[in-house]
Amino acid sequence: MTFTGKTVAFHTLGCKLNFSETSTIARLFQEKGFVKRTIQEVADVYVINTCSVTENADKECKTIVKNALALNPEAFIAVVGCYAQLKPEDISRIEGVDVVLGATEKFKLLNYIDLSAKSSHAQIHNCEISQADFFVDAYSVGDRTRSFLKVQDGCDYSCTFCTIPLARGKSRSDTVENVLINARKIAESGVKEIVLTGVNIGDFGYGQTLFADTRKRKETNFLDLIRELDEVTGIERFRISSIEPNLLKDEIIAFVAGSKRFVPHFHIPLQSGSNEILKRMKRRYVRELYSERVAKIRELMPDCCIGVDVIVGFPGETEEHFLETYNFLNTLDVSYLHVFTYSERDNTEAISMQDPVPMVDRKRRNKMLRILSAKKLRAFYEKQKGKEMTVIFEHENKNGFMYGFSQNYVKVKHPFDASLCNKMVQVSLGDFNEEGNLNCSLLAEPVMA
């Protein structure tokens, strides 16, 4: 079936992995004749890819559906993704939703499109999460200067605060060979930077098959994968999205430090600087191991950008526990923090834990760490001033200026020049601007594709 001339718009909530999957679903629609629109435009079909981590997921979903129907009251509304797997009944009760698809069905969305008339009741198509035992590859192109390439899905960890294993199932991976094929396709599209993404990418190699009955374990690992990717021509940079500290081995750090294409930037979840809270969270490391990983990175890559995820207000987190986290992060040589306020999630172990933290304390702790993050980022940028870096500039013209990121994730600003877009440009990092980024000056003509 083709839908030539019909239009479709997408909205993605959450992580880079969701963006890679939305882009792949969009290509499936375009292959059937759909014309892609933005979420702010009138379309025949609206697809909302949801997140289970995002707070107020139900409220966000309702708002997006309402806005879409305001543009076209007769539009077909599909809600897919993690929240659709976890709370399909809740979503189905949102007025105007036509279909709700869980973990195994989202890539089959075209099979459920019916443009003949709006449904009075939403269809629900999801499965037991144990059936989400096969890997579907995905990558984004055309939406950003960088491409998000999915290499792994699901998670075998049992962190007490997390719903992702319930939404995405067990850990499973693509094959090295198929990742390389997709990376080369991305290179052919003109993209210069790939961000490797997944739920737990350091666990790459588990379930390395498209078929559950031939599920395999660790024939290859994440280090094998990045070694192969480092040889892919046409891609100037590979960036690792996020990797667990217990899986970030010294060998991986050493490889990145000496690689041709992997950039000096790690994002490493910490969640708490208190070993007691880490144990309650069922994390697979202690803070001493985290310190060792940071020290090893700094030893081999002094200018490396290091990002940290941290959760405040976890059940049982006393003021002493929080200050332990604050002081640990304050002394740790990291570059920025992503701070999350703990919120209760159904069907997690943490929701039934005693000693919940009052919301006013959660918010106060969040603010304290966000202020610390701003100081950390400013200090990191201060150390980069005057250094020569390579930047890939983005396409957008923002009031006469353009922005890009250095290999170590310093955001820079430069007067807009269309000839610099998506090019590798050598720059000297200058002073801070009013936005808190660094200005830069060109050192040479851009490296041509």
C-alpha positions as CSV (number, residue, x, y, z in Angstrom):
1,M,0.0,0.0,0.0
2,T,1.2,3.5,-0.9
3,F,0.1,6.8,0.6
4,T,1.5,9.1,-2.1
5,G,1.0,12.7,-1.2
6,K,-0.2,12.1,2.3
7,T,1.7,13.9,5.1
8,V,3.1,12.8,8.4
9,A,4.7,14.6,11.3
10,F,6.8,13.3,14.2
11,H,7.5,14.4,17.7
12,T,10.1,12.6,19.8
13,L,10.3,12.7,23.6
14,G,13.4,11.6,25.5
15,C,16.7,10.2,24.5
16,K,19.0,9.9,21.5
17,L,17.9,6.3,21.0
18,N,14.3,7.5,20.5
19,F,15.5,10.0,17.9
20,S,17.3,7.3,16.0
21,E,14.2,5.2,16.0
22,T,11.8,8.1,15.0
23,S,14.1,8.9,12.1
24,T,14.0,5.2,10.9
25,I,10.2,5.1,11.2
26,A,10.0,8.4,9.2
27,R,12.0,6.8,6.4
28,L,9.6,3.9,6.3
29,F,6.7,6.4,5.9
30,Q,8.6,8.3,3.1
31,E,9.2,5.0,1.3
32,K,5.4,4.5,1.1
33,G,4.9,8.0,-0.4
34,F,4.3,10.1,2.7
35,V,5.7,13.7,2.7
36,K,7.3,14.7,6.0
37,R,6.1,17.7,7.9
38,T,7.1,19.4,11.1
39,I,5.0,18.9,14.2
40,Q,3.8,22.5,14.0
41,E,2.3,21.9,10.5
42,V,-0.9,20.4,9.3
43,A,-0.5,16.7,8.6
44,D,-2.6,13.6,7.9
45,V,-0.7,11.5,10.5
46,Y,1.0,12.5,13.7
47,V,3.4,10.1,15.4
48,I,4.5,10.7,19.0
49,N,7.4,8.6,20.2
50,T,7.3,8.6,24.0
51,C,9.7,8.2,26.9
52,S,9.4,6.4,30.2
53,V,12.1,8.5,31.9
54,T,10.5,11.9,31.2
55,E,8.5,13.3,34.0
56,N,4.8,14.1,33.4
57,A,4.8,11.8,30.3
58,D,1.0,11.6,30.4
59,K,0.7,15.4,30.5
60,E,3.2,15.9,27.7
61,C,1.5,13.3,25.5
62,K,-1.9,14.9,26.0
63,T,-0.6,18.4,25.1
64,I,1.0,17.1,21.9
65,V,-2.1,15.3,20.9
66,K,-4.3,18.4,21.6
67,N,-2.0,20.6,19.5
68,A,-2.0,18.1,16.6
69,L,-5.8,17.9,16.6
70,A,-6.0,21.7,16.7
71,L,-4.1,21.7,13.4
72,N,-6.1,18.8,11.9
73,P,-9.1,17.4,13.8
74,E,-9.3,14.5,11.4
75,A,-5.6,13.5,11.7
76,F,-4.6,9.9,12.5
77,I,-2.7,10.0,15.9
78,A,-0.3,7.2,16.8
79,V,1.5,7.0,20.1
80,V,4.5,4.6,20.2
81,G,7.6,3.9,22.3
82,C,8.5,3.4,26.0
83,Y,5.6,5.1,27.7
84,A,3.2,3.4,25.2
85,Q,4.6,0.0,26.3
86,L,4.3,0.8,30.0
87,K,1.0,2.6,30.1
88,P,-1.0,1.7,27.0
89,E,-4.4,1.9,28.7
90,D,-3.7,5.4,30.0
91,I,-2.7,6.6,26.5
92,S,-5.7,5.0,24.9
93,R,-8.0,7.2,27.0
94,I,-6.5,10.4,25.6
95,E,-9.1,11.9,23.3
96,G,-8.1,11.7,19.7
97,V,-5.5,8.9,19.9
98,D,-6.1,6.2,17.2
99,V,-3.4,3.6,17.9
100,V,-1.0,2.8,20.7
101,L,2.0,0.6,19.8
102,G,4.4,-1.0,22.3
103,A,8.0,-2.1,22.0
104,T,7.7,-4.8,19.3
105,E,5.1,-3.0,17.2
106,K,6.3,0.5,16.7
107,F,8.3,-0.3,13.6
108,K,5.1,-1.9,12.1
109,L,3.1,1.3,12.5
110,L,2.3,1.5,8.7
111,N,0.3,-1.7,9.1
112,Y,-2.1,0.1,11.4
113,I,-2.6,3.4,9.5
114,D,-6.3,4.0,8.6
115,L,-7.0,7.4,7.1
116,S,-10.7,6.6,6.3
117,A,-12.1,8.0,9.6
118,K,-11.2,8.8,13.2
119,S,-11.6,5.9,15.6
120,S,-13.9,6.2,18.6
121,H,-11.6,4.1,20.6
122,A,-7.8,3.7,20.3
123,Q,-6.4,0.4,19.2
124,I,-3.7,-1.0,21.5
125,H,-1.0,-3.3,20.1
126,N,1.7,-4.2,22.6
127,C,3.2,-7.4,24.0
128,E,4.6,-8.9,27.1
129,I,8.0,-7.3,27.4
130,S,9.7,-10.8,27.4
131,Q,8.7,-10.9,23.7
132,A,10.9,-7.9,22.9
133,D,13.8,-10.2,22.4
134,F,14.9,-9.2,18.9
135,F,17.0,-6.3,17.6
136,V,15.8,-3.7,15.1
137,D,18.5,-1.3,13.8
138,A,17.9,2.4,13.5
139,Y,19.7,5.6,12.8
140,S,18.9,9.3,12.2
141,V,19.8,11.3,9.2
142,G,18.5,14.6,7.8
143,D,17.4,16.0,11.2
144,R,20.7,17.2,12.7
145,T,24.4,17.7,11.8
146,R,25.1,14.6,13.9
147,S,23.5,11.2,13.4
148,F,22.4,8.9,16.2
149,L,23.2,5.3,15.4
150,K,21.5,2.6,17.5
151,V,23.9,-0.3,18.3
152,Q,22.2,-1.8,21.3
153,D,18.7,-2.0,23.0
154,G,17.3,-3.2,26.3
155,C,19.0,-3.7,29.6
156,D,19.7,-6.6,32.0
157,Y,20.4,-4.4,35.0
158,S,17.8,-4.1,37.8
159,C,18.3,-0.6,39.1
160,T,15.6,0.0,41.6
161,F,14.4,3.4,40.1
162,C,14.4,2.4,36.4
163,T,11.5,1.4,34.1
164,I,13.6,1.0,31.0
165,P,13.9,-2.9,31.2
166,L,10.1,-3.0,31.5
167,A,9.7,-0.7,28.5
168,R,12.5,-2.2,26.2
169,G,13.2,-5.7,27.5
170,K,16.4,-7.6,27.8
171,S,19.8,-6.4,26.5
172,R,20.4,-7.2,22.8
173,S,22.7,-5.8,20.1
174,D,23.2,-5.4,16.5
175,T,26.0,-7.2,14.7
176,V,29.3,-5.5,14.1
177,E,28.8,-6.1,10.4
178,N,25.4,-4.4,10.3
179,V,26.6,-1.4,12.4
180,L,29.4,-0.9,9.9
181,I,26.9,-1.0,7.0
182,N,24.7,1.6,8.7
183,A,27.7,3.8,9.5
184,R,28.8,3.7,5.8
185,K,25.2,4.6,4.8
186,I,25.3,7.6,7.1
187,A,28.7,8.6,5.7
188,E,27.2,8.5,2.2
189,S,24.4,10.9,3.3
190,G,27.1,13.5,4.1
191,V,26.9,13.4,7.9
192,K,30.3,13.9,9.5
193,E,29.6,12.8,13.1
194,I,28.0,9.7,14.5
195,V,26.8,9.4,18.1
196,L,26.6,5.7,19.2
197,T,23.5,5.1,21.2
198,G,21.5,2.5,23.0
199,V,20.2,1.7,26.5
200,N,23.4,0.2,27.8
201,I,25.9,0.3,25.0
202,G,28.8,-0.9,27.1
203,D,27.0,-4.3,27.1
204,F,27.3,-4.5,23.3
205,G,27.5,-8.1,22.2
206,Y,24.7,-9.6,24.2
207,G,21.9,-11.2,22.1
208,Q,23.9,-10.4,18.9
209,T,21.3,-11.7,16.5
210,L,18.0,-10.8,14.9
211,F,16.5,-14.1,16.0
212,A,15.7,-15.0,19.6
213,D,16.3,-18.7,19.1
214,T,19.9,-18.1,18.2
215,R,20.6,-15.6,21.0
216,K,24.3,-15.3,21.6
217,R,26.5,-14.0,24.3
218,K,29.7,-11.9,23.9
219,E,31.1,-13.2,20.7
220,T,32.2,-9.6,20.3
221,N,32.2,-6.6,22.7
222,F,32.0,-2.9,22.7
223,L,35.8,-2.5,22.3
224,D,35.7,-4.7,19.2
225,L,32.9,-2.6,17.8
226,I,34.7,0.8,18.2
227,R,37.9,-0.6,16.8
228,E,36.1,-1.5,13.6
229,L,34.2,1.8,13.4
230,D,37.4,3.7,13.8
231,E,38.3,2.5,10.3
232,V,35.1,3.7,8.6
233,T,36.0,6.4,6.0
234,G,33.7,9.4,5.5
235,I,32.9,9.8,9.1
236,E,35.2,12.4,10.8
237,R,34.0,11.8,14.4
238,F,32.4,9.1,16.5
239,R,31.0,10.1,19.9
240,I,30.0,7.6,22.7
241,S,26.6,8.8,24.1
242,S,26.6,7.3,27.6
243,I,28.4,4.3,29.1
244,E,28.2,2.7,32.6
245,P,31.3,3.2,34.7
246,N,31.6,-0.5,35.4
247,L,31.7,-1.2,31.6
248,L,34.0,1.7,30.7
249,K,37.2,-0.4,30.9
250,D,40.7,1.0,30.8
251,E,41.1,-0.6,27.4
252,I,38.2,1.5,26.0
253,I,39.6,4.7,27.5
254,A,43.1,3.9,26.1
255,F,41.7,3.1,22.7
256,V,39.7,6.4,22.5
257,A,42.7,8.3,23.6
258,G,44.7,7.0,20.6
259,S,42.0,6.6,18.0
260,K,41.6,8.3,14.7
261,R,37.9,9.2,14.9
262,F,36.6,8.7,18.5
263,V,36.5,12.0,20.3
264,P,37.6,12.9,23.8
265,H,34.1,13.0,25.4
266,F,32.5,10.6,27.8
267,H,29.1,10.7,29.5
268,I,29.2,8.4,32.5
269,P,26.2,7.9,34.8
270,L,27.0,8.3,38.5
271,Q,23.5,8.7,40.0
272,S,24.8,9.2,43.6
273,G,28.1,9.9,45.3
274,S,27.1,7.9,48.3
275,N,27.9,4.2,48.3
276,E,25.0,3.6,50.6
277,I,22.6,5.1,48.1
278,L,24.3,3.4,45.2
279,K,23.6,0.1,47.0
280,R,19.9,1.0,47.5
281,M,19.8,1.8,43.8
282,K,21.4,-1.5,42.9
283,R,24.0,0.1,40.9
284,R,27.0,-2.1,39.9
285,Y,29.9,0.0,41.2
286,V,31.0,2.1,44.1
287,R,32.1,5.7,44.0
288,E,35.8,4.7,44.2
289,L,35.6,2.9,40.9
290,Y,34.0,6.1,39.4
291,S,36.9,8.2,40.6
292,E,39.3,5.7,39.1
293,R,37.6,6.0,35.7
294,V,37.7,9.8,35.8
295,A,41.4,9.7,36.8
296,K,42.3,7.4,34.0
297,I,40.5,9.6,31.4
298,R,42.3,12.7,32.7
299,E,45.7,10.8,32.6
300,L,45.3,10.0,29.0
301,M,43.1,12.9,27.7
302,P,43.6,16.0,29.9
303,D,41.1,18.0,27.8
304,C,38.4,15.4,27.6
305,C,34.9,16.5,28.4
306,I,33.3,14.3,31.1
307,G,29.5,14.5,31.7
308,V,27.8,13.0,34.7
309,D,24.2,11.8,35.3
310,V,23.0,12.2,39.0
311,I,19.7,11.7,40.7
312,V,18.7,13.7,43.8
313,G,15.9,12.8,46.3
314,F,16.1,9.0,46.0
315,P,14.2,7.3,48.9
316,G,16.3,7.3,52.0
317,E,18.7,10.0,50.7
318,T,19.3,12.0,53.9
319,E,20.9,15.5,53.9
320,E,24.2,13.8,54.8
321,H,23.9,11.4,51.8
322,F,23.2,14.4,49.5
323,L,26.1,16.4,50.8
324,E,28.3,13.3,50.3
325,T,27.3,13.4,46.7
326,Y,27.7,17.2,46.4
327,N,31.2,17.2,47.9
328,F,32.2,14.2,45.8
329,L,31.2,15.9,42.6
330,N,32.7,19.2,43.7
331,T,36.1,17.7,44.0
332,L,35.8,15.4,41.0
333,D,37.4,16.7,37.8
334,V,34.3,16.5,35.6
335,S,32.9,19.0,33.1
336,Y,29.1,19.1,33.5
337,L,26.2,17.4,35.3
338,H,22.8,16.2,34.1
339,V,20.7,16.4,37.2
340,F,17.4,14.5,37.6
341,T,14.9,14.8,40.4
342,Y,13.8,11.4,41.6
343,S,10.2,10.7,40.7
344,E,8.2,7.6,41.6
345,R,7.6,5.1,38.9
346,D,5.1,2.3,39.0
347,N,6.4,-1.3,39.1
348,T,9.8,-0.3,40.3
349,E,11.4,-1.5,43.6
350,A,12.1,2.0,44.7
351,I,8.4,3.1,44.8
352,S,7.8,0.9,47.8
353,M,10.9,2.0,49.7
354,Q,10.6,3.8,53.0
355,D,11.8,7.3,53.8
356,P,10.7,9.2,50.7
357,V,12.3,12.6,50.4
358,P,10.0,15.6,50.6
359,M,9.6,17.3,47.2
360,V,10.8,20.6,48.5
361,D,14.1,19.0,49.4
362,R,14.3,17.2,46.1
363,K,14.0,20.5,44.2
364,R,16.4,22.3,46.5
365,R,19.1,19.6,46.0
366,N,18.5,19.7,42.2
367,K,19.0,23.4,42.2
368,M,22.3,23.1,44.2
369,L,23.7,20.6,41.7
370,R,22.6,22.6,38.7
371,I,24.5,25.6,40.1
372,L,27.5,23.3,40.6
373,S,27.2,22.0,37.1
374,A,27.3,25.6,35.7
375,K,30.4,26.2,37.7
376,K,32.0,23.0,36.4
377,L,31.2,23.8,32.8
378,R,32.5,27.3,33.2
379,A,35.8,26.0,34.7
380,F,36.1,23.5,31.9
381,Y,35.6,26.1,29.2
382,E,38.0,28.4,30.9
383,K,40.7,25.8,30.5
384,Q,40.0,25.5,26.8
385,K,40.3,29.2,26.0
386,G,43.1,29.9,23.5
387,K,43.4,26.3,22.4
388,E,43.1,25.1,18.8
389,M,40.3,22.8,18.1
390,T,38.3,21.3,15.2
391,V,34.6,22.3,15.1
392,I,31.7,21.0,13.0
393,F,29.2,23.9,12.6
394,E,25.5,23.3,12.5
395,H,23.2,24.6,9.8
396,E,20.9,26.9,11.7
397,N,21.2,30.6,11.4
398,K,20.4,32.1,14.8
399,N,20.2,35.9,14.5
400,G,23.2,36.0,12.3
401,F,25.3,33.5,14.2
402,M,26.0,29.8,13.9
403,Y,27.1,27.3,16.6
404,G,29.1,24.1,16.6
405,F,31.0,21.7,18.9
406,S,34.6,21.0,19.2
407,Q,35.8,17.4,19.4
408,N,35.7,17.7,23.2
409,Y,32.2,19.1,23.2
410,V,32.9,22.8,23.7
411,K,30.1,24.8,22.2
412,V,31.3,27.7,20.1
413,K,29.7,30.7,18.4
414,H,30.7,32.3,15.1
415,P,29.1,34.8,12.6
416,F,26.9,32.8,10.3
417,D,28.6,31.6,7.1
418,A,26.7,29.0,5.1
419,S,29.9,27.6,3.5
420,L,31.0,26.4,7.0
421,C,27.9,24.3,7.7
422,N,28.7,20.6,8.3
423,K,32.4,21.2,7.6
424,M,35.4,20.3,9.8
425,V,36.8,23.7,10.7
426,Q,40.0,24.5,12.6
427,V,39.4,27.3,15.1
428,S,41.0,29.0,18.0
429,L,38.8,29.1,21.0
430,G,38.2,32.7,22.3
431,D,36.6,34.4,25.2
432,F,33.2,33.7,26.8
433,N,30.1,35.3,25.1
434,E,26.9,36.5,26.8
435,E,25.4,33.0,26.4
436,G,28.2,31.3,28.3
437,N,29.7,29.6,25.2
438,L,33.0,30.5,23.6
439,N,33.6,32.7,20.6
440,C,36.0,31.4,18.1
441,S,38.1,32.5,15.1
442,L,39.0,30.5,12.0
443,L,42.5,29.2,11.6
444,A,42.2,27.7,8.2
445,E,39.7,27.0,5.4
446,P,37.3,24.2,6.2
447,V,38.2,20.6,5.4
448,M,36.1,19.8,2.3
449,A,34.0,16.7,2.2
